[in-house]
Amino acid sequence: MDSTPVEVFAGTAWEAALLKSMLEDMDIFVMLKDEIRGSTFPWQLSGGGFHSVKVIISSIDLDRAKIVVEGFERNMRRPDKE
């Protein structure tokens, strides 16, 4: 099977690092693109500085990663219940 890099998420450095940890717990190899520049100069990488750090995985792991990413994004949008 051919493996190609796939971007599965774009967000802040904090969000990307948290998702990276979750994916690694599932034994999925993860790379963060623009991790340093996205933290120090996010407006240079994307309009308004939003979604400047990208989470990259292998296409081989895409199906398993989608489940984790969808759950992560759903929980990030969830309003506080306090």
C-alpha positions in Angstrom: 0.0 0.0 0.0 1.3 3.5 -0.9 1.7 6.0 1.9 1.3 9.7 1.4 1.2 12.5 4.0 -2.3 13.7 4.8 -3.3 16.8 6.8 -6.1 15.9 9.2 -6.3 19.0 11.3 -5.2 22.6 11.5 -5.4 24.7 14.6 -3.4 26.4 17.4 -0.2 25.0 18.6 -1.9 23.9 21.8 -4.7 22.1 19.9 -2.4 20.4 17.5 -0.1 19.2 20.3 -3.1 17.8 22.2 -4.4 16.0 19.1 -0.9 14.7 18.3 -0.8 13.1 21.8 -4.2 11.5 21.3 -3.2 10.1 17.9 0.1 8.8 19.2 -1.8 6.9 21.9 -3.5 5.0 19.1 0.0 4.1 17.7 -0.4 6.6 14.8 2.8 8.4 13.7 2.2 12.2 13.7 4.1 15.2 12.5 3.3 18.8 13.2 3.9 21.2 10.4 4.8 24.9 11.2 4.8 24.1 14.9 7.4 26.7 15.8 6.4 29.4 13.3 2.7 28.8 14.0 3.4 29.5 17.7 5.6 32.6 17.3 4.3 34.1 14.0 0.9 32.5 13.2 -0.3 35.5 11.1 2.5 34.8 8.6 1.2 31.3 8.0 -2.6 31.9 7.8 -5.0 34.7 7.5 -5.6 36.2 11.0 -3.2 33.6 12.5 -5.9 31.0 12.8 -5.3 27.3 12.1 -1.6 27.9 11.6 -0.3 24.5 12.9 -1.1 21.4 10.8 -1.3 17.8 12.0 0.0 15.4 9.4 -0.3 11.6 9.3 0.3 8.8 6.9 -2.6 8.0 4.5 -2.4 4.4 5.8 -3.7 5.5 9.2 -6.3 7.9 7.9 -9.4 5.7 8.7 -8.3 5.3 12.3 -7.2 8.9 12.7 -10.6 10.2 11.4 -12.4 8.8 14.4 -10.0 10.5 16.9 -10.0 13.8 15.0 -13.8 13.9 14.7 -14.2 13.3 18.4 -11.6 15.9 19.2 -13.2 18.5 17.0 -16.7 17.7 18.4 -15.4 18.1 22.0 -13.6 21.4 21.1 -16.9 22.9 19.9 -18.8 21.7 23.0 -20.0 24.6 25.2 -19.1 24.5 28.9 -21.9 23.1 31.1 -20.9 25.1 34.2 
